[in-house]
Amino acid sequence: MNLRKWCLWGAACFLLFLAILFSNHGGFLSNFIVYAFLFIIAGEGWNLLGGYIGEISFGHAVFFGVGAYCVGLPIGYGYDPPLALLVVLGGVVSALLAYILSFPLLRMQGFPFLIATFGLGVIFQKVFHISKFFFSTRGIFLPSVNNYLLYAIIGALAIASVIFTRWLVSQSIGLSFRAIRDAPDAARMSGVNIFKTKMTAFVIGAFMTGIAGALFALYRSYVQPVTCFSMAISLTILLGPYIGGIGTVMGAAIGAFVVLGLEEVSRDLFVHGHHLFLGGILIIIMMTMREGIWPAMLRIFQKIPRLAGRKAPVSEKIG
């Protein structure tokens, strides 16, 4: 599917979302979709490094939280800049942080990289938790924003993040991403600068995750270390692409809805132990569709025309 078709599908999805938003009057369904949209933006950002390059990060809550605090801190200290500027600032600061962190982190790969990013998330949460400069555990309350406007912006940016990711991975840089993942030695021999390519994916992904965190702050109207830097945030960001189809654009989008939807269902069904139920369902999904939901769906759809067009065996004709 070319970029124009992706844009047309994106516009259709946005119009459908607006119809749901106004017909639902900003109720539960609209809130759930918007919450999933936030993790689509962050998930697409994570997928650039984790899915297309194959370096699994367990610390993207760092960029999510930094983006949220870029909105919260100026307001907490009594300033009143335009909120749109603060959202962009959240993405830019997260990208700059990723650029700085890439020098020590991207020298590692595989399991050491995963552990390092996990530790980074713990450090940031603790620093923001105890520091009075960051308002410690008191958190920061933010002014409310018109829900319809905010939800529409989040929806538009989520769809734009999917289209942008699709465009990016179809360019030569996207081919370099996959080359590093699938054949790093061959990529190096063909002239691909592995460190700079990883840095590019890391920085762009951090920018997208920071934008998601900034929008999350406005969505919640509250910024606090436990909610913004928690391991649960990193896990949700990571699980979306994994369940939907790691290294695929649509997989990250579908996975966010599936993971968050299952989480809501498990909470409704079980007052206690809903995480156990959720974990069991996710294990079943990964056992039956190891490559993820979206690749499994594509494989099924590709089989349907062949099944419909095949000739019936003689035994079927006689029967």
Secondary structure, DSSP 8 states (H G I E B T S, - for coil): --HHHHHHHHHHHHHHHHHHHHHHTT-HHHHHHHHHHHHHHHHHHHHHHHTTT----S-THHHHHHHHHHHHHHHHTT----HHHHHHHHHHHHHHHHHHHHHHHTT--SHHHHHHHHHHHHHHHHHHHH-TTTTGGG-EE-----HHHHHHHHHHHHHHHHHHHHHHHTSHHHHHHHHHHH-HHHHHHTT--HHHHHHHHHHHHHHHHHHHHHHHHHHHTEE-HHHHS-HHHHHHHHHHHHHH-TT-HHHHHHHHHHHHHHHHHHHHH-SS-HHHHHHHHHHHHHHH-TT-HHHHHHHHHHHHHHHHHS---HHHHH-
